[in-house]
């Protein structure tokens, strides 16, 4: 996305993570590393989506678009 708009992609990522997303103040940050991530879902073509099912629970879904 950075290339598309002519901005530094790493800077854009840091600004989003540290300021826009409020990630550093996220209440579930201490145990975020415990969540599941499967190698089969990672490839050069990954889709990402977020869905809220109920009671404010937010799930992030990774999809391997090569499969």
PQR file with spaces between the fields and no chain letter, atoms N, CA, C, O and H, PARSE charges and radii, in Angstrom:
ATOM       1  N    UNK     1       0.823   -1.180    0.000 -0.4000 1.5000
ATOM       2  CA   UNK     1       0.000    0.000    0.000 -0.0000 2.0000
ATOM       3  C    UNK     1       0.873    1.251    0.000  0.5500 1.7000
ATOM       4  O    UNK     1       0.530    2.265   -0.609 -0.5500 1.4000
ATOM       5  N    UNK     2       2.011    1.162    0.697 -0.4000 1.5000
ATOM       6  CA   UNK     2       2.921    2.288    0.721 -0.0000 2.0000
ATOM       7  C    UNK     2       3.417    2.655   -0.661  0.5500 1.7000
ATOM       8  O    UNK     2       3.490    3.834   -1.007 -0.5500 1.4000
ATOM       9  H    UNK     2       2.290    0.339    1.192  0.4000 1.0000
ATOM      10  N    UNK     3       3.759    1.644   -1.458 -0.4000 1.5000
ATOM      11  CA   UNK     3       4.232    1.893   -2.828 -0.0000 2.0000
ATOM      12  C    UNK     3       3.148    2.566   -3.663  0.5500 1.7000
ATOM      13  O    UNK     3       3.425    3.475   -4.446 -0.5500 1.4000
ATOM      14  H    UNK     3       3.699    0.686   -1.177  0.4000 1.0000
ATOM      15  N    UNK     4       1.925    2.113   -3.487 -0.4000 1.5000
ATOM      16  CA   UNK     4       0.808    2.656   -4.254 -0.0000 2.0000
ATOM      17  C    UNK     4       0.651    4.156   -4.027  0.5500 1.7000
ATOM      18  O    UNK     4       0.377    4.907   -4.964 -0.5500 1.4000
ATOM      19  H    UNK     4       1.700    1.375   -2.851  0.4000 1.0000
ATOM      20  N    UNK     5       0.825    4.588   -2.776 -0.4000 1.5000
ATOM      21  CA   UNK     5       0.639    5.997   -2.441 -0.0000 2.0000
ATOM      22  C    UNK     5       1.952    6.763   -2.299  0.5500 1.7000
ATOM      23  O    UNK     5       1.947    7.938   -1.930 -0.5500 1.4000
ATOM      24  H    UNK     5       1.047    3.978   -2.015  0.4000 1.0000
ATOM      25  N    UNK     6       3.073    6.107   -2.590 -0.4000 1.5000
ATOM      26  CA   UNK     6       4.358    6.786   -2.560 -0.0000 2.0000
ATOM      27  C    UNK     6       4.844    7.152   -1.173  0.5500 1.7000
ATOM      28  O    UNK     6       5.487    8.187   -0.995 -0.5500 1.4000
ATOM      29  H    UNK     6       3.077    5.153   -2.890  0.4000 1.0000
ATOM      30  N    UNK     7       4.541    6.306   -0.168 -0.4000 1.5000
ATOM      31  CA   UNK     7       5.021    6.550    1.195 -0.0000 2.0000
ATOM      32  C    UNK     7       5.845    5.359    1.659  0.5500 1.7000
ATOM      33  O    UNK     7       5.720    4.258    1.121 -0.5500 1.4000
ATOM      34  H    UNK     7       4.018    5.466   -0.312  0.4000 1.0000
ATOM      35  N    UNK     8       6.673    5.582    2.644 -0.4000 1.5000
ATOM      36  CA   UNK     8       7.508    4.531    3.218 -0.0000 2.0000
ATOM      37  C    UNK     8       6.607    3.496    3.893  0.5500 1.7000
ATOM      38  O    UNK     8       5.923    3.814    4.866 -0.5500 1.4000
ATOM      39  H    UNK     8       6.774    6.476    3.080  0.4000 1.0000
ATOM      40  N    UNK     9       6.601    2.260    3.387 -0.4000 1.5000
ATOM      41  CA   UNK     9       5.730    1.210    3.913 -0.0000 2.0000
ATOM      42  C    UNK     9       5.993    0.875    5.361  0.5500 1.7000
ATOM      43  O    UNK     9       5.052    0.643    6.120 -0.5500 1.4000
ATOM      44  H    UNK     9       7.157    2.001    2.597  0.4000 1.0000
ATOM      45  N    UNK    10       7.265    0.843    5.767 -0.4000 1.5000
ATOM      46  CA   UNK    10       7.586    0.537    7.166 -0.0000 2.0000
ATOM      47  C    UNK    10       7.104    1.645    8.092  0.5500 1.7000
ATOM      48  O    UNK    10       6.604    1.370    9.183 -0.5500 1.4000
ATOM      49  H    UNK    10       8.029    1.032    5.150  0.4000 1.0000
ATOM      50  N    UNK    11       7.250    2.887    7.668 -0.4000 1.5000
ATOM      51  CA   UNK    11       6.762    4.010    8.466 -0.0000 2.0000
ATOM      52  C    UNK    11       5.244    3.951    8.592  0.5500 1.7000
ATOM      53  O    UNK    11       4.697    4.171    9.672 -0.5500 1.4000
ATOM      54  H    UNK    11       7.656    3.110    6.782  0.4000 1.0000
ATOM      55  N    UNK    12       4.574    3.655    7.497 -0.4000 1.5000
ATOM      56  CA   UNK    12       3.118    3.527    7.510 -0.0000 2.0000
ATOM      57  C    UNK    12       2.682    2.426    8.474  0.5500 1.7000
ATOM      58  O    UNK    12       1.731    2.607    9.236 -0.5500 1.4000
ATOM      59  H    UNK    12       5.018    3.476    6.619  0.4000 1.0000
ATOM      60  N    UNK    13       3.375    1.285    8.443 -0.4000 1.5000
ATOM      61  CA   UNK    13       3.055    0.177    9.343 -0.0000 2.0000
ATOM      62  C    UNK    13       3.233    0.584   10.800  0.5500 1.7000
ATOM      63  O    UNK    13       2.361    0.316   11.627 -0.5500 1.4000
ATOM      64  H    UNK    13       4.147    1.138    7.824  0.4000 1.0000
ATOM      65  N    UNK    14       4.356    1.229   11.123 -0.4000 1.5000
ATOM      66  CA   UNK    14       4.610    1.655   12.510 -0.0000 2.0000
ATOM      67  C    UNK    14       3.580    2.671   12.977  0.5500 1.7000
ATOM      68  O    UNK    14       3.093    2.588   14.105 -0.5500 1.4000
ATOM      69  H    UNK    14       5.064    1.447   10.452  0.4000 1.0000
ATOM      70  N    UNK    15       3.247    3.625   12.122 -0.4000 1.5000
ATOM      71  CA   UNK    15       2.269    4.640   12.503 -0.0000 2.0000
ATOM      72  C    UNK    15       0.900    4.018   12.745  0.5500 1.7000
ATOM      73  O    UNK    15       0.199    4.394   13.685 -0.5500 1.4000
ATOM      74  H    UNK    15       3.642    3.692   11.206  0.4000 1.0000
ATOM      75  N    UNK    16       0.521    3.074   11.902 -0.4000 1.5000
ATOM      76  CA   UNK    16      -0.766    2.409   12.108 -0.0000 2.0000
ATOM      77  C    UNK    16      -0.759    1.638   13.422  0.5500 1.7000
ATOM      78  O    UNK    16      -1.671    1.785   14.236 -0.5500 1.4000
ATOM      79  H    UNK    16       1.090    2.769   11.138  0.4000 1.0000
ATOM      80  N    UNK    17       0.279    0.806   13.632 -0.4000 1.5000
ATOM      81  CA   UNK    17       0.347   -0.028   14.830 -0.0000 2.0000
ATOM      82  C    UNK    17       0.428    0.813   16.098  0.5500 1.7000
ATOM      83  O    UNK    17      -0.300    0.556   17.057 -0.5500 1.4000
ATOM      84  H    UNK    17       1.020    0.686   12.970  0.4000 1.0000
ATOM      85  N    UNK    18       1.297    1.806   16.113 -0.4000 1.5000
ATOM      86  CA   UNK    18       1.574    2.542   17.348 -0.0000 2.0000
ATOM      87  C    UNK    18       0.613    3.680   17.638  0.5500 1.7000
ATOM      88  O    UNK    18       0.508    4.108   18.788 -0.5500 1.4000
ATOM      89  H    UNK    18       1.888    2.015   15.334  0.4000 1.0000
ATOM      90  N    UNK    19      -0.098    4.189   16.627 -0.4000 1.5000
ATOM      91  CA   UNK    19      -0.945    5.358   16.860 -0.0000 2.0000
ATOM      92  C    UNK    19      -2.394    5.144   16.435  0.5500 1.7000
ATOM      93  O    UNK    19      -3.309    5.327   17.238 -0.5500 1.4000
ATOM      94  H    UNK    19      -0.013    3.842   15.693  0.4000 1.0000
ATOM      95  N    UNK    20      -2.605    4.765   15.199 -0.4000 1.5000
ATOM      96  CA   UNK    20      -3.972    4.684   14.684 -0.0000 2.0000
ATOM      97  C    UNK    20      -4.764    3.517   15.256  0.5500 1.7000
ATOM      98  O    UNK    20      -5.956    3.659   15.527 -0.5500 1.4000
ATOM      99  H    UNK    20      -1.862    4.616   14.547  0.4000 1.0000
ATOM     100  N    UNK    21      -4.121    2.360   15.445 -0.4000 1.5000
ATOM     101  CA   UNK    21      -4.849    1.167   15.881 -0.0000 2.0000
ATOM     102  C    UNK    21      -5.026    1.087   17.388  0.5500 1.7000
ATOM     103  O    UNK    21      -5.831    0.288   17.867 -0.5500 1.4000
ATOM     104  H    UNK    21      -3.152    2.245   15.225  0.4000 1.0000
ATOM     105  N    UNK    22      -4.292    1.895   18.148 -0.4000 1.5000
ATOM     106  CA   UNK    22      -4.313    1.853   19.618 -0.0000 2.0000
ATOM     107  C    UNK    22      -3.831    0.502   20.148  0.5500 1.7000
ATOM     108  O    UNK    22      -4.195    0.097   21.252 -0.5500 1.4000
ATOM     109  H    UNK    22      -3.637    2.543   17.759  0.4000 1.0000
ATOM     110  N    UNK    23      -3.019   -0.186   19.363 -0.4000 1.5000
ATOM     111  CA   UNK    23      -2.492   -1.513   19.696 -0.0000 2.0000
ATOM     112  C    UNK    23      -1.747   -1.534   21.029  0.5500 1.7000
ATOM     113  O    UNK    23      -1.895   -2.482   21.800 -0.5500 1.4000
ATOM     114  H    UNK    23      -2.723    0.143   18.466  0.4000 1.0000
ATOM     115  N    UNK    24      -0.959   -0.514   21.309 -0.4000 1.5000
ATOM     116  CA   UNK    24      -0.147   -0.501   22.530 -0.0000 2.0000
ATOM     117  C    UNK    24      -0.993   -0.432   23.797  0.5500 1.7000
ATOM     118  O    UNK    24      -0.506   -0.741   24.885 -0.5500 1.4000
ATOM     119  H    UNK    24      -0.839    0.256   20.683  0.4000 1.0000
ATOM     120  N    UNK    25      -2.259   -0.029   23.666 -0.4000 1.5000
ATOM     121  CA   UNK    25      -3.156    0.050   24.824 -0.0000 2.0000
ATOM     122  C    UNK    25      -4.242   -1.023   24.780  0.5500 1.7000
ATOM     123  O    UNK    25      -5.221   -0.945   25.521 -0.5500 1.4000
ATOM     124  H    UNK    25      -2.655    0.222   22.782  0.4000 1.0000
ATOM     125  N    UNK    26      -4.075   -2.015   23.921 -0.4000 1.5000
ATOM     126  CA   UNK    26      -5.049   -3.091   23.736 -0.0000 2.0000
ATOM     127  C    UNK    26      -5.072   -3.965   24.979  0.5500 1.7000
ATOM     128  O    UNK    26      -4.019   -4.410   25.435 -0.5500 1.4000
ATOM     129  H    UNK    26      -3.279   -2.078   23.319  0.4000 1.0000
ATOM     130  N    UNK    27      -6.242   -4.221   25.535 -0.4000 1.5000
ATOM     131  CA   UNK    27      -6.373   -4.972   26.788 -0.0000 2.0000
ATOM     132  C    UNK    27      -5.912   -6.424   26.677  0.5500 1.7000
ATOM     133  O    UNK    27      -5.594   -7.036   27.698 -0.5500 1.4000
ATOM     134  H    UNK    27      -7.098   -3.860   25.165  0.4000 1.0000
ATOM     135  N    UNK    28      -5.866   -6.993   25.477 -0.4000 1.5000
ATOM     136  CA   UNK    28      -5.465   -8.388   25.314 -0.0000 2.0000
ATOM     137  C    UNK    28      -4.018   -8.543   24.845  0.5500 1.7000
ATOM     138  O    UNK    28      -3.587   -9.653   24.533 -0.5500 1.4000
ATOM     139  H    UNK    28      -6.124   -6.497   24.648  0.4000 1.0000
ATOM     140  N    UNK    29      -3.272   -7.452   24.793 -0.4000 1.5000
ATOM     141  CA   UNK    29      -1.896   -7.486   24.313 -0.0000 2.0000
ATOM     142  C    UNK    29      -1.002   -8.459   25.084  0.5500 1.7000
ATOM     143  O    UNK    29      -0.192   -9.136   24.451 -0.5500 1.4000
ATOM     144  H    UNK    29      -3.622   -6.551   25.047  0.4000 1.0000
ATOM     145  N    UNK    30      -1.102   -8.571   26.429 -0.4000 1.5000
ATOM     146  CA   UNK    30      -0.191   -9.462   27.162 -0.0000 2.0000
ATOM     147  C    UNK    30      -0.233  -10.927   26.714  0.5500 1.7000
ATOM     148  O    UNK    30       0.779  -11.621   26.814 -0.5500 1.4000
ATOM     149  H    UNK    30      -1.761   -8.022   26.943  0.4000 1.0000
ATOM     150  N    UNK    31      -1.362  -11.404   26.232 -0.4000 1.5000
ATOM     151  CA   UNK    31      -1.425  -12.813   25.830 -0.0000 2.0000
ATOM     152  C    UNK    31      -1.596  -12.991   24.315  0.5500 1.7000
ATOM     153  O    UNK    31      -1.924  -14.089   23.864 -0.5500 1.4000
ATOM     154  H    UNK    31      -2.183  -10.840   26.151  0.4000 1.0000
ATOM     155  N    UNK    32      -1.383  -11.957   23.540 -0.4000 1.5000
ATOM     156  CA   UNK    32      -1.564  -12.040   22.086 -0.0000 2.0000
ATOM     157  C    UNK    32      -0.641  -13.066   21.445  0.5500 1.7000
ATOM     158  O    UNK    32      -1.010  -13.674   20.441 -0.5500 1.4000
ATOM     159  H    UNK    32      -1.116  -11.065   23.906  0.4000 1.0000
ATOM     160  N    UNK    33       0.553  -13.273   22.000 -0.4000 1.5000
ATOM     161  CA   UNK    33       1.486  -14.248   21.431 -0.0000 2.0000
ATOM     162  C    UNK    33       1.008  -15.685   21.595  0.5500 1.7000
ATOM     163  O    UNK    33       1.524  -16.583   20.928 -0.5500 1.4000
ATOM     164  H    UNK    33       0.853  -12.778   22.816  0.4000 1.0000
ATOM     165  N    UNK    34       0.040  -15.918   22.462 -0.4000 1.5000
ATOM     166  CA   UNK    34      -0.475  -17.266   22.693 -0.0000 2.0000
ATOM     167  C    UNK    34      -1.478  -17.697   21.624  0.5500 1.7000
ATOM     168  O    UNK    34      -1.873  -18.863   21.594 -0.5500 1.4000
ATOM     169  H    UNK    34      -0.380  -15.190   23.003  0.4000 1.0000
ATOM     170  N    UNK    35      -1.884  -16.812   20.774 -0.4000 1.5000
ATOM     171  CA   UNK    35      -2.911  -17.138   19.799 -0.0000 2.0000
ATOM     172  C    UNK    35      -2.356  -18.004   18.692  0.5500 1.7000
ATOM     173  O    UNK    35      -1.142  -18.075   18.496 -0.5500 1.4000
ATOM     174  H    UNK    35      -1.564  -15.865   20.799  0.4000 1.0000
ATOM     175  N    UNK    36      -3.230  -18.650   17.979 -0.4000 1.5000
ATOM     176  CA   UNK    36      -2.826  -19.635   16.971 -0.0000 2.0000
ATOM     177  C    UNK    36      -2.529  -18.990   15.627  0.5500 1.7000
ATOM     178  O    UNK    36      -3.261  -18.124   15.149 -0.5500 1.4000
ATOM     179  H    UNK    36      -4.215  -18.592   18.138  0.4000 1.0000
ATOM     180  N    UNK    37      -1.441  -19.437   15.040 -0.4000 1.5000
ATOM     181  CA   UNK    37      -1.086  -19.049   13.685 -0.0000 2.0000
ATOM     182  C    UNK    37      -0.482  -20.276   13.036  0.5500 1.7000
ATOM     183  O    UNK    37       0.528  -20.800   13.507 -0.5500 1.4000
ATOM     184  H    UNK    37      -0.846  -20.141   15.428  0.4000 1.0000
ATOM     185  N    UNK    38      -1.094  -20.737   11.958 -0.4000 1.5000
ATOM     186  CA   UNK    38      -0.643  -21.960   11.314 -0.0000 2.0000
ATOM     187  C    UNK    38       0.194  -21.642   10.083  0.5500 1.7000
ATOM     188  O    UNK    38      -0.166  -20.782    9.279 -0.5500 1.4000
ATOM     189  H    UNK    38      -1.914  -20.311   11.576  0.4000 1.0000
ATOM     190  N    UNK    39       1.310  -22.342    9.943 -0.4000 1.5000
ATOM     191  CA   UNK    39       2.220  -22.138    8.816 -0.0000 2.0000
ATOM     192  C    UNK    39       1.511  -22.302    7.478  0.5500 1.7000
ATOM     193  O    UNK    39       1.838  -21.606    6.517 -0.5500 1.4000
ATOM     194  H    UNK    39       1.602  -23.041   10.596  0.4000 1.0000
ATOM     195  N    UNK    40       0.543  -23.214    7.405 -0.4000 1.5000
ATOM     196  CA   UNK    40      -0.156  -23.457    6.141 -0.0000 2.0000
ATOM     197  C    UNK    40      -0.981  -22.249    5.689  0.5500 1.7000
ATOM     198  O    UNK    40      -1.379  -22.178    4.526 -0.5500 1.4000
ATOM     199  H    UNK    40       0.277  -23.779    8.186  0.4000 1.0000
ATOM     200  N    UNK    41      -1.239  -21.306    6.587 -0.4000 1.5000
ATOM     201  CA   UNK    41      -2.009  -20.118    6.230 -0.0000 2.0000
ATOM     202  C    UNK    41      -1.142  -18.957    5.763  0.5500 1.7000
ATOM     203  O    UNK    41      -1.662  -17.890    5.436 -0.5500 1.4000
ATOM     204  H    UNK    41      -0.915  -21.364    7.531  0.4000 1.0000
ATOM     205  N    UNK    42       0.171  -19.152    5.728 -0.4000 1.5000
ATOM     206  CA   UNK    42       1.085  -18.090    5.326 -0.0000 2.0000
ATOM     207  C    UNK    42       1.654  -18.409    3.947  0.5500 1.7000
ATOM     208  O    UNK    42       2.156  -19.509    3.714 -0.5500 1.4000
ATOM     209  H    UNK    42       0.593  -20.019    5.994  0.4000 1.0000
ATOM     210  N    UNK    43       1.575  -17.464    3.057 -0.4000 1.5000
ATOM     211  CA   UNK    43       2.139  -17.611    1.717 -0.0000 2.0000
ATOM     212  C    UNK    43       2.360  -16.214    1.152  0.5500 1.7000
ATOM     213  O    UNK    43       2.194  -15.216    1.853 -0.5500 1.4000
ATOM     214  H    UNK    43       1.167  -16.570    3.247  0.4000 1.0000
ATOM     215  N    UNK    44       2.729  -16.156   -0.097 -0.4000 1.5000
ATOM     216  CA   UNK    44       2.916  -14.858   -0.746 -0.0000 2.0000
ATOM     217  C    UNK    44       1.580  -14.141   -0.951  0.5500 1.7000
ATOM     218  O    UNK    44       1.548  -12.923   -1.127 -0.5500 1.4000
ATOM     219  H    UNK    44       2.864  -16.967   -0.666  0.4000 1.0000
ATOM     220  N    UNK    45       0.481  -14.896   -0.929 -0.4000 1.5000
ATOM     221  CA   UNK    45      -0.844  -14.326   -1.152 -0.0000 2.0000
ATOM     222  C    UNK    45      -1.735  -14.623    0.050  0.5500 1.7000
ATOM     223  O    UNK    45      -2.411  -15.651    0.095 -0.5500 1.4000
ATOM     224  H    UNK    45       0.507  -15.886   -0.786  0.4000 1.0000
ATOM     225  N    UNK    46      -1.729  -13.724    1.010 -0.4000 1.5000
ATOM     226  CA   UNK    46      -2.494  -13.909    2.240 -0.0000 2.0000
ATOM     227  C    UNK    46      -3.625  -12.893    2.276  0.5500 1.7000
ATOM     228  O    UNK    46      -3.430  -11.709    2.004 -0.5500 1.4000
ATOM     229  H    UNK    46      -1.180  -12.889    0.973  0.4000 1.0000
ATOM     230  N    UNK    47      -4.804  -13.380    2.613 -0.4000 1.5000
ATOM     231  CA   UNK    47      -5.935  -12.495    2.827 -0.0000 2.0000
ATOM     232  C    UNK    47      -6.149  -12.338    4.321  0.5500 1.7000
ATOM     233  O    UNK    47      -5.905  -13.273    5.083 -0.5500 1.4000
ATOM     234  H    UNK    47      -4.963  -14.342    2.834  0.4000 1.0000
ATOM     235  N    UNK    48      -6.596  -11.181    4.744 -0.4000 1.5000
ATOM     236  CA   UNK    48      -6.849  -10.943    6.164 -0.0000 2.0000
ATOM     237  C    UNK    48      -8.218  -10.290    6.300  0.5500 1.7000
ATOM     238  O    UNK    48      -8.587   -9.416    5.515 -0.5500 1.4000
ATOM     239  H    UNK    48      -6.795  -10.421    4.125  0.4000 1.0000
ATOM     240  N    UNK    49      -8.955  -10.725    7.300 -0.4000 1.5000
ATOM     241  CA   UNK    49     -10.283  -10.181    7.540 -0.0000 2.0000
ATOM     242  C    UNK    49     -10.519  -10.163    9.038  0.5500 1.7000
ATOM     243  O    UNK    49      -9.914  -10.942    9.774 -0.5500 1.4000
ATOM     244  H    UNK    49      -8.655  -11.435    7.937  0.4000 1.0000
ATOM     245  N    UNK    50     -11.384   -9.290    9.488 -0.4000 1.5000
ATOM     246  CA   UNK    50     -11.771   -9.257   10.892 -0.0000 2.0000
ATOM     247  C    UNK    50     -13.282   -9.363   10.968  0.5500 1.7000
ATOM     248  O    UNK    50     -14.004   -8.792   10.150 -0.5500 1.4000
ATOM     249  H    UNK    50     -11.876   -8.657    8.890  0.4000 1.0000
ATOM     250  N    UNK    51     -13.744  -10.096   11.954 -0.4000 1.5000
ATOM     251  CA   UNK    51     -15.177  -10.277   12.122 -0.0000 2.0000
ATOM     252  C    UNK    51     -15.513  -10.211   13.613  0.5500 1.7000
ATOM     253  O    UNK    51     -14.792  -10.765   14.442 -0.5500 1.4000
ATOM     254  H    UNK    51     -13.158  -10.561   12.618  0.4000 1.0000
ATOM     255  N    UNK    52     -16.601   -9.537   13.943 -0.4000 1.5000
ATOM     256  CA   UNK    52     -17.089   -9.466   15.315 -0.0000 2.0000
ATOM     257  C    UNK    52     -18.322  -10.359   15.400  0.5500 1.7000
ATOM     258  O    UNK    52     -19.344  -10.072   14.776 -0.5500 1.4000
ATOM     259  H    UNK    52     -17.187   -9.087   13.270  0.4000 1.0000
ATOM     260  N    UNK    53     -18.228  -11.436   16.167 -0.4000 1.5000
ATOM     261  CA   UNK    53     -19.324  -12.398   16.231 -0.0000 2.0000
ATOM     262  C    UNK    53     -20.356  -12.031   17.283  0.5500 1.7000
ATOM     263  O    UNK    53     -21.554  -12.032   16.997 -0.5500 1.4000
ATOM     264  H    UNK    53     -17.398  -11.669   16.674  0.4000 1.0000
ATOM     265  N    UNK    54     -19.918  -11.718   18.488 -0.4000 1.5000
ATOM     266  CA   UNK    54     -20.866  -11.367   19.541 -0.0000 2.0000
ATOM     267  C    UNK    54     -20.137  -10.737   20.717  0.5500 1.7000
ATOM     268  O    UNK    54     -18.929  -10.915   20.878 -0.5500 1.4000
ATOM     269  H    UNK    54     -18.946  -11.717   18.721  0.4000 1.0000
ATOM     270  N    UNK    55     -20.867  -10.012   21.526 -0.4000 1.5000
ATOM     271  CA   UNK    55     -20.353   -9.417   22.769 -0.0000 2.0000
ATOM     272  C    UNK    55     -19.015   -8.705   22.591  0.5500 1.7000
ATOM     273  O    UNK    55     -18.183   -8.732   23.498 -0.5500 1.4000
ATOM     274  H    UNK    55     -21.848   -9.868   21.396  0.4000 1.0000
ATOM     275  N    UNK    56     -18.796   -8.083   21.468 -0.4000 1.5000
ATOM     276  CA   UNK    56     -17.578   -7.328   21.252 -0.0000 2.0000
ATOM     277  C    UNK    56     -16.341   -8.153   20.974  0.5500 1.7000
ATOM     278  O    UNK    56     -15.239   -7.606   20.934 -0.5500 1.4000
ATOM     279  H    UNK    56     -19.472   -8.061   20.731  0.4000 1.0000
ATOM     280  N    UNK    57     -16.490   -9.475   20.778 -0.4000 1.5000
ATOM     281  CA   UNK    57     -15.334  -10.317   20.466 -0.0000 2.0000
ATOM     282  C    UNK    57     -14.933  -10.085   19.018  0.5500 1.7000
ATOM     283  O    UNK    57     -15.768  -10.172   18.118 -0.5500 1.4000
ATOM     284  H    UNK    57     -17.385   -9.920   20.810  0.4000 1.0000
ATOM     285  N    UNK    58     -13.657   -9.791   18.791 -0.4000 1.5000
ATOM     286  CA   UNK    58     -13.157   -9.538   17.453 -0.0000 2.0000
ATOM     287  C    UNK    58     -12.193  -10.639   17.067  0.5500 1.7000
ATOM     288  O    UNK    58     -11.259  -10.941   17.809 -0.5500 1.4000
ATOM     289  H    UNK    58     -12.978   -9.720   19.523  0.4000 1.0000
ATOM     290  N    UNK    59     -12.413  -11.240   15.910 -0.4000 1.5000
ATOM     291  CA   UNK    59     -11.551  -12.311   15.418 -0.0000 2.0000
ATOM     292  C    UNK    59     -10.871  -11.851   14.134  0.5500 1.7000
ATOM     293  O    UNK    59     -11.511  -11.270   13.257 -0.5500 1.4000
ATOM     294  H    UNK    59     -13.172  -10.995   15.307  0.4000 1.0000
ATOM     295  N    UNK    60      -9.575  -12.113   14.030 -0.4000 1.5000
ATOM     296  CA   UNK    60      -8.824  -11.831   12.816 -0.0000 2.0000
ATOM     297  C    UNK    60      -8.584  -13.155   12.110  0.5500 1.7000
ATOM     298  O    UNK    60      -8.064  -14.096   12.709 -0.5500 1.4000
ATOM     299  H    UNK    60      -9.055  -12.585   14.742  0.4000 1.0000
ATOM     300  N    UNK    61      -8.958  -13.230   10.853 -0.4000 1.5000
ATOM     301  CA   UNK    61      -8.869  -14.451   10.071 -0.0000 2.0000
ATOM     302  C    UNK    61      -7.817  -14.268    8.980  0.5500 1.7000
ATOM     303  O    UNK    61      -7.868  -13.300    8.221 -0.5500 1.4000
ATOM     304  H    UNK    61      -9.380  -12.465   10.366  0.4000 1.0000
ATOM     305  N    UNK    62      -6.857  -15.203    8.904 -0.4000 1.5000
ATOM     306  CA   UNK    62      -5.875  -15.222    7.822 -0.0000 2.0000
ATOM     307  C    UNK    62      -6.247  -16.325    6.845  0.5500 1.7000
ATOM     308  O    UNK    62      -6.589  -17.434    7.255 -0.5500 1.4000
ATOM     309  H    UNK    62      -6.815  -15.989    9.521  0.4000 1.0000
ATOM     310  N    UNK    63      -6.182  -16.027    5.567 -0.4000 1.5000
ATOM     311  CA   UNK    63      -6.549  -16.989    4.537 -0.0000 2.0000
ATOM     312  C    UNK    63      -5.408  -17.099    3.536  0.5500 1.7000
ATOM     313  O    UNK    63      -4.927  -16.091    3.019 -0.5500 1.4000
ATOM     314  H    UNK    63      -5.904  -15.126    5.234  0.4000 1.0000
ATOM     315  N    UNK    64      -4.978  -18.323    3.265 -0.4000 1.5000
ATOM     316  CA   UNK    64      -3.962  -18.565    2.250 -0.0000 2.0000
ATOM     317  C    UNK    64      -4.668  -18.609    0.905  0.5500 1.7000
ATOM     318  O    UNK    64      -5.386  -19.566    0.615 -0.5500 1.4000
ATOM     319  H    UNK    64      -5.369  -19.142    3.685  0.4000 1.0000
ATOM     320  N    UNK    65      -4.477  -17.591    0.083 -0.4000 1.5000
ATOM     321  CA   UNK    65      -5.189  -17.505   -1.192 -0.0000 2.0000
ATOM     322  C    UNK    65      -4.603  -18.407   -2.265  0.5500 1.7000
ATOM     323  O    UNK    65      -5.160  -18.496   -3.360 -0.5500 1.4000
ATOM     324  H    UNK    65      -3.895  -16.814    0.319  0.4000 1.0000
ATOM     325  N    UNK    66      -3.487  -19.080   -1.978 -0.4000 1.5000
ATOM     326  CA   UNK    66      -2.911  -20.018   -2.940 -0.0000 2.0000
ATOM     327  C    UNK    66      -3.588  -21.378   -2.870  0.5500 1.7000
ATOM     328  O    UNK    66      -3.385  -22.202   -3.761 -0.5500 1.4000
ATOM     329  H    UNK    66      -3.035  -19.008   -1.089  0.4000 1.0000
ATOM     330  N    UNK    67      -4.372  -21.633   -1.857 -0.4000 1.5000
ATOM     331  CA   UNK    67      -4.992  -22.943   -1.664 -0.0000 2.0000
ATOM     332  C    UNK    67      -6.380  -22.955   -2.220  0.5500 1.7000
ATOM     333  O    UNK    67      -7.064  -23.976   -2.150 -0.5500 1.4000
ATOM     334  H    UNK    67      -4.537  -20.963   -1.133  0.4000 1.0000
